[in-house]
Structures are given as structure tokens and as C-alpha cells.
Amino acid sequence: MKSAGWRLRVLRRMHWWPPLLGAGIKVTRMDEDYRAIDVEMRLTRLNRNVMGSHFGGSLYSMTDPFYMLMLMENLGRDYIVWDKAATIRYKRPGIGTVRAEFRLPIETTDEIRSALETADRFEPVFLIEVKDKAGNVVAEVDKTIYCAKRTVHEARKTLRGSTG
């Protein structure tokens, strides 16, 4: 479900977005339905740590916005989607070019919509593996995404405002 506006423009120009551009992160695949995105990052002097491998913050940056943006596009304007939390586990030094893949099956968005029929929020967790050229896992990132129906989210926000 595509919506017009800033999200679509951001996704189409993602590789020029300053936080990604500055770290050397490139979007190498973006499906029209925003259910598959691949990114990669070469090791350069701008993202190298003191040990000569990828800086941990750059490894995290390459996983940061994608599931949130993919869900925003696929759930549509009737839903609020926010990044809520993340945990990164470094497995081995990242040397050379590293990659990450993001996949959002239709079943996942169906599960979120279904859960939100009876709950005020749903917070799926997505596992992202950052891999080197040989396919070795360099880092694992768990991304928790907050999802709510817009009407429920707005009602909760109004209620919070009236009690403060």
C-alpha cells in the first residue's frame, strides 16, 4: 500500500540521505513494494575504527531506518510506526564490504494488522544480520518497532495530555 508524500521521496532517495551517505552506506536493492531492501557499506577511512575494522556506529546505522520505513509504507496512513529499541551484538570484526538484507513478508504485515484488532499496540522484533563478503555474520541487530492504529495512538496521546 503506497502512500504519497515525504516517505516515498525519502525511500527513493535513501542513498543520498546524509546519515547514510556520511557513513558510506548504499542502498543496492529496493523493491517497488518496499518489502525488500538491501544495503552495503565499504570500509573507508571515514567509517574505520582504531582497530582497522568497521566502526560499530556505522554498522548500526546501516540497519537503523529500514524496517520502520518499510512498515510505514506497507501498513499505510491508518497506522503509526516508530523505532522503539535496538540491540546490537558484534560477532567479529567487519573488514571490507559488509551487507544487510531487510525482508518484510506480507504475512508479517497481516500479523501486525491482526494483532492491532485486539491490542492498542504491537511491537514486532526484527533480526538483521550484517555480513561480510564471505557471508560471515559481523553483527546481529534486533530492532523493535512500535506499531499502533492511528486512532488508538491519537486517543492515547489525547488522554496523556489531559492528565498532565
BASE-638695 format. One record per atom (N, C-alpha, C): x, y, z; residue in three letters. Coordinates in steps of 0.2 Angstrom, whole numbers, padded with zeros to 4 digits, always signed. Example, Ala and Ser with C-alpha at 12.3 -4.5 7.8 and 13.67 -1.06 7.14 Angstrom:
# BASE-638695
+0066-0028+0039ALA +0062-0022+0039ALA +0066-0016+0039ALA +0064-0011+0035SER +0068-0005+0036SER +0064+0000+0039SER 
//
This chain:
# BASE-638695
+0004-0006+0000MET +0000+0000+0000MET +0004+0006+0000MET +0005+0009-0006LYS +0009+0015-0006LYS +0005+0022-0004LYS +0009+0026-0001SER +0006+0032+0001SER +0010+0038-0002SER +0007+0043-0004ALA +0011+0049-0007ALA +0014+0052-0002ALA +0019+0057-0003GLY +0022+0061+0002GLY +0029+0060+0003GLY +0031+0062+0009TRP +0038+0063+0010TRP +0041+0056+0011TRP +0038+0051+0014ARG +0041+0044+0015ARG +0043+0041+0008ARG +0039+0042+0003LEU +0040+0039-0004LEU +0047+0043-0006LEU +0047+0049-0006ARG +0053+0053-0008ARG +0059+0051-0004ARG +0059+0050+0002VAL +0064+0048+0006VAL +0067+0041+0004VAL +0062+0036+0003LEU +0064+0030+0001LEU +0067+0029-0006LEU +0065+0033-0010ARG +0068+0034-0017ARG +0075+0037-0017ARG +0076+0041-0013ARG +0082+0045-0012ARG +0087+0042-0006ARG +0085+0037-0004MET +0088+0034+0003MET +0096+0035+0002MET +0099+0033-0003HIS +0106+0033-0004HIS +0109+0040-0003HIS +0105+0045-0004TRP +0108+0052-0003TRP +0106+0055+0003TRP +0103+0051+0008TRP +0101+0053+0014TRP +0108+0054+0018TRP +0109+0060+0021PRO +0115+0062+0024PRO +0118+0057+0030PRO +0114+0054+0034PRO +0116+0049+0039PRO +0119+0043+0035PRO +0116+0041+0030LEU +0119+0035+0026LEU +0124+0037+0022LEU +0124+0043+0018LEU +0129+0045+0014LEU +0136+0046+0018LEU +0135+0049+0024GLY +0141+0051+0028GLY +0145+0044+0030GLY +0141+0039+0031ALA +0144+0033+0033ALA +0146+0028+0027ALA +0144+0031+0021GLY +0146+0027+0015GLY +0141+0021+0014GLY +0135+0021+0017ILE +0130+0016+0016ILE +0126+0017+0010ILE +0126+0012+0006LYS +0122+0012-0001LYS +0117+0007-0001LYS +0111+0010-0003VAL +0105+0005-0005VAL +0106+0002-0011VAL +0107-0005-0011THR +0108-0008-0018THR +0102-0012-0021THR +0097-0012-0017ARG +0091-0015-0019ARG +0085-0012-0015ARG +0080-0010-0019MET +0074-0008-0016MET +0068-0009-0020MET +0064-0014-0018ASP +0059-0017-0022ASP +0053-0011-0022ASP +0049-0011-0027GLU +0044-0006-0028GLU +0039-0006-0023GLU +0038-0012-0020ASP +0033-0013-0015ASP +0036-0012-0008ASP +0042-0010-0007TYR +0046-0009-0001TYR +0045-0015+0004TYR +0046-0021+0001ARG +0046-0027+0005ARG +0053-0030+0005ARG +0057-0027+0001ALA +0064-0030+0001ALA +0069-0024+0000ALA +0074-0023+0004ILE +0079-0018+0004ILE +0086-0021+0005ILE +0091-0020+0002ASP +0097-0022+0003ASP +0102-0016+0004ASP +0107-0016+0008VAL +0111-0011+0009VAL +0118-0014+0010VAL +0123-0010+0008GLU +0130-0012+0009GLU +0134-0006+0011GLU +0140-0007+0014MET +0145-0002+0016MET +0152-0004+0015MET +0156-0001+0011ARG +0163-0002+0010ARG +0167+0001+0016ARG +0172-0002+0018LEU +0177+0000+0023LEU +0181+0006+0020LEU +0180+0012+0023THR +0184+0018+0021THR +0187+0021+0027THR +0191+0026+0026ARG +0194+0030+0032ARG +0189+0033+0036ARG +0183+0035+0033LEU +0178+0038+0036LEU +0174+0034+0041LEU +0174+0027+0040ASN +0170+0023+0044ASN +0174+0017+0048ASN +0181+0018+0048ARG +0185+0014+0051ARG +0187+0015+0058ARG +0187+0010+0062ASN +0189+0012+0069ASN +0196+0011+0070ASN +0198+0012+0076VAL +0205+0012+0078VAL +0209+0005+0077VAL +0205+0000+0077MET +0207-0007+0075MET +0207-0008+0068MET +0205-0004+0064GLY +0205-0005+0056GLY +0199-0009+0054GLY +0194-0010+0058SER +0188-0013+0055SER +0182-0008+0055SER +0176-0010+0053HIS +0171-0005+0053HIS +0169-0002+0060HIS +0168+0004+0060PHE +0166+0007+0067PHE +0159+0005+0068PHE +0158+0003+0075GLY +0151+0000+0077GLY +0145+0004+0075GLY +0146+0011+0076GLY +0140+0015+0075GLY +0138+0015+0068GLY +0143+0014+0063SER +0141+0014+0056SER +0138+0007+0054SER +0140+0002+0058LEU +0137-0005+0057LEU +0129-0004+0059LEU +0128-0001+0065TYR +0121+0000+0067TYR +0117+0005+0062TYR +0121+0010+0060SER +0117+0015+0055SER +0115+0011+0049SER +0118+0006+0047MET +0116+0003+0041MET +0109-0001+0042MET +0107-0002+0048THR +0101-0006+0050THR +0096-0002+0053THR +0097+0005+0054ASP +0093+0009+0058ASP +0086+0010+0055ASP +0085+0013+0049PRO +0079+0016+0047PRO +0074+0011+0043PRO +0077+0006+0041PHE +0074+0002+0035PHE +0067-0001+0037PHE +0067-0005+0043TYR +0061-0009+0044TYR +0055-0004+0046TYR +0057+0002+0049MET +0052+0007+0051MET +0049+0010+0045MET +0053+0012+0040LEU +0051+0015+0034LEU +0047+0009+0030LEU +0049+0003+0029MET +0046-0002+0026MET +0038-0003+0029MET +0038-0003+0035LEU +0032-0004+0038LEU +0027+0002+0037LEU +0030+0008+0038MET +0026+0014+0036MET +0023+0013+0029MET +0026+0011+0025GLU +0024+0011+0018GLU +0019+0005+0017GLU +0020+0000+0020ASN +0016-0006+0019ASN +0010-0006+0023ASN +0010-0003+0029LEU +0004-0003+0033LEU -0001+0003+0031LEU +0002+0008+0029GLY -0002+0014+0027GLY -0003+0019+0032GLY -0007+0024+0030ARG -0008+0030+0034ARG -0012+0029+0040ARG -0016+0023+0041ASP -0020+0022+0046ASP -0016+0019+0052ASP -0010+0019+0052TYR -0005+0016+0057TYR +0000+0021+0059TYR +0002+0021+0065ILE +0008+0024+0067ILE +0014+0019+0068ILE +0020+0021+0066VAL +0025+0016+0066VAL +0031+0020+0068VAL +0035+0018+0074TRP +0041+0021+0076TRP +0046+0016+0078TRP +0052+0018+0077ASP +0058+0014+0080ASP +0057+0014+0088ASP +0057+0009+0091LYS +0057+0009+0098LYS +0063+0007+0102LYS +0067+0002+0100ALA +0073+0000+0103ALA +0077-0004+0098ALA +0083-0005+0100ALA +0088-0009+0096ALA +0093-0012+0101ALA +0096-0018+0099THR +0101-0021+0102THR +0106-0023+0097THR +0112-0022+0098ILE +0117-0024+0093ILE +0122-0029+0096ILE +0124-0034+0093ARG +0129-0039+0096ARG +0134-0040+0090ARG +0140-0038+0092TYR +0146-0038+0087TYR +0148-0045+0088TYR +0149-0049+0082LYS +0151-0056+0082LYS +0159-0056+0080LYS +0161-0052+0075ARG +0168-0052+0073ARG +0169-0046+0069ARG +0176-0044+0068PRO +0177-0038+0065PRO +0175-0037+0058PRO +0172-0032+0056GLY +0169-0031+0049GLY +0175-0028+0045GLY +0177-0032+0040ILE +0183-0029+0036ILE +0180-0029+0029ILE +0182-0025+0025GLY +0180-0024+0018GLY +0172-0022+0017GLY +0169-0025+0013THR +0162-0023+0011THR +0157-0027+0016THR +0153-0024+0019VAL +0148-0028+0023VAL +0141-0026+0020VAL +0136-0031+0021ARG +0129-0031+0018ARG +0124-0032+0023ARG +0118-0030+0022ALA +0112-0032+0026ALA +0106-0032+0022ALA +0102-0037+0023GLU +0096-0038+0019GLU +0090-0037+0024GLU +0085-0033+0021PHE +0078-0032+0025PHE +0073-0035+0021PHE +0069-0040+0024ARG +0063-0043+0021ARG +0057-0042+0025ARG +0051-0040+0022LEU +0045-0039+0025LEU +0040-0043+0022LEU +0039-0049+0024PRO +0034-0053+0020PRO +0027-0051+0022PRO +0022-0052+0017ILE +0015-0050+0018ILE +0012-0053+0024ILE +0014-0059+0026GLU +0012-0062+0032GLU +0014-0058+0039GLU +0019-0054+0038THR +0021-0050+0044THR +0016-0044+0045THR +0015-0041+0039THR +0010-0035+0040THR +0003-0037+0041THR +0001-0043+0039ASP -0005-0046+0041ASP -0005-0048+0048ASP +0000-0050+0051GLU +0001-0052+0058GLU +0000-0046+0062GLU +0003-0040+0060ILE +0003-0034+0064ILE -0004-0031+0064ILE -0007-0031+0058ARG -0014-0028+0057ARG -0019-0033+0062ARG -0018-0039+0062SER -0022-0044+0066SER -0021-0042+0073SER -0015-0042+0075ALA -0014-0041+0082ALA -0017-0034+0085ALA -0017-0029+0080LEU -0019-0022+0082LEU -0027-0022+0082LEU -0030-0027+0080GLU -0038-0028+0081GLU -0040-0028+0088GLU -0035-0031+0092THR -0037-0033+0099THR -0032-0029+0104THR -0027-0026+0102ALA -0022-0023+0106ALA -0021-0016+0104ALA -0019-0012+0109ASP -0018-0005+0107ASP -0011-0004+0104ASP -0007-0008+0105ARG +0000-0008+0101ARG +0003-0015+0100ARG +0007-0015+0095PHE +0011-0021+0094PHE +0018-0020+0092PHE +0023-0023+0095GLU +0030-0022+0094GLU +0034-0028+0092GLU +0033-0029+0085PRO +0037-0034+0082PRO +0045-0033+0083PRO +0049-0038+0083VAL +0056-0038+0083VAL +0059-0041+0077VAL +0063-0037+0074PHE +0066-0040+0068PHE +0073-0041+0069PHE +0076-0047+0067LEU +0083-0048+0067LEU +0086-0047+0060LEU +0092-0043+0061ILE +0095-0041+0055ILE +0103-0044+0056ILE +0105-0047+0051GLU +0112-0049+0051GLU +0116-0045+0046GLU +0121-0042+0049VAL +0126-0039+0045VAL +0132-0044+0043VAL +0133-0045+0037LYS +0138-0050+0034LYS +0143-0047+0030LYS +0149-0050+0031ASP +0155-0048+0026ASP +0154-0052+0020ASP +0159-0051+0015LYS +0158-0053+0008LYS +0158-0061+0008LYS +0161-0064+0013ALA +0161-0071+0013ALA +0155-0074+0016ALA +0150-0070+0019GLY +0144-0072+0022GLY +0145-0073+0029GLY +0150-0071+0032ASN +0151-0072+0040ASN +0147-0066+0043ASN +0144-0068+0048VAL +0140-0063+0052VAL +0145-0059+0056VAL +0144-0052+0055VAL +0149-0047+0058VAL +0145-0045+0064VAL +0138-0043+0063ALA +0134-0041+0069ALA +0127-0043+0068ALA +0124-0044+0074GLU +0117-0045+0074GLU +0113-0039+0077GLU +0108-0037+0074VAL +0104-0031+0077VAL +0097-0034+0078VAL +0094-0033+0084ASP +0087-0034+0085ASP +0084-0027+0085ASP +0079-0026+0080LYS +0075-0019+0080LYS +0068-0020+0082LYS +0066-0017+0088THR +0059-0017+0090THR +0056-0011+0087THR +0050-0012+0084ILE +0046-0007+0081ILE +0039-0006+0084ILE +0038+0000+0086TYR +0031+0001+0089TYR +0026+0002+0083TYR +0020-0002+0083CYS +0015-0001+0078CYS +0008+0000+0082CYS +0004+0005+0080ALA -0002+0006+0083ALA -0007+0009+0077ALA -0013+0007+0078LYS -0018+0011+0074LYS -0018+0018+0076LYS -0018+0022+0070ARG -0018+0029+0071ARG -0023+0032+0076ARG -0029+0029+0076THR -0035+0032+0080THR -0033+0030+0087THR -0031+0024+0089VAL -0029+0022+0096VAL -0023+0026+0098VAL -0018+0027+0094HIS -0012+0031+0096HIS -0014+0038+0098HIS -0018+0041+0093GLU -0021+0048+0095GLU -0025+0049+0101GLU -0029+0044+0102ALA -0033+0044+0108ALA -0029+0043+0114ALA -0024+0039+0114ARG -0019+0038+0120ARG -0016+0045+0121ARG -0013+0048+0116LYS -0010+0054+0116LYS -0014+0060+0119LYS -0020+0060+0117THR -0025+0065+0120THR -0026+0064+0127THR -0027+0057+0129LEU -0028+0055+0136LEU -0022+0057+0140LEU -0016+0056+0138ARG -0010+0058+0142ARG -0010+0066+0143ARG -0012+0069+0137GLY -0012+0077+0138GLY -0016+0079+0143GLY -0022+0076+0144SER -0027+0079+0148SER -0026+0077+0156SER -0021+0072+0157THR -0019+0070+0164THR -0013+0074+0166THR -0010+0078+0162GLY -0004+0081+0164GLY -0004+0088+0166GLY 
//
